[in-house]
Amino acid sequence: DSLPNNSIVRYGSTTGGKTWMSRGLITTSGAMPKVFMSVTGDTLYLNYYGPVNIDTAMSVVRQARYRETGPGILTSSGFIDVITEVGYKKEIKTVAGYGESWIFYTLGPDSSRDIWAKKSINNGAAYGTPILVAGNPNTDEYSFDAGFYPGSGTGDFGIVYYSDSLQVGQGSNATDIIYFTSVSHGSSTFSAPVHVS
């Protein structure tokens, strides 16, 4: 992330980071890039804000995909606007495996955030409509992490997140909760949240 001009640049290495290839430009209108790999390791997902608004977290989130076409060779598979909703989008993560891709994100101002997701059935070339993963008007859902793990069939996508009741005074295990929920590959229905903490 080149702050003076909102450019996002890249370098590549085929030697595990011992040597690096020449610099390449991804965009001249982006900020705060986040990189994620598919579980099979052949697709790189790059999420970033762009074009960049004065308040960066209010910007559209774009996603670039790069596919490995040979050892050490990544080829662009396209750029799309993936999160276009109006509002603060401070946390973003893509998880992908076996043809499916999920992008998870928070939406809303601090103290009123919800966690949303969009699903792709074509490796991130296009995404469906937003799905509310965790949202309650009396809590603030944030600080999440998501992953893909082997399960029944072709696996599950799981997400763990923090649910803050914004109580007055000392928090407790009943007011400040860590939850886990998951969705099976091939489904769009998340399991009931499990109280972890």
Disulfide bonds with the S-S distance in Angstrom:
none
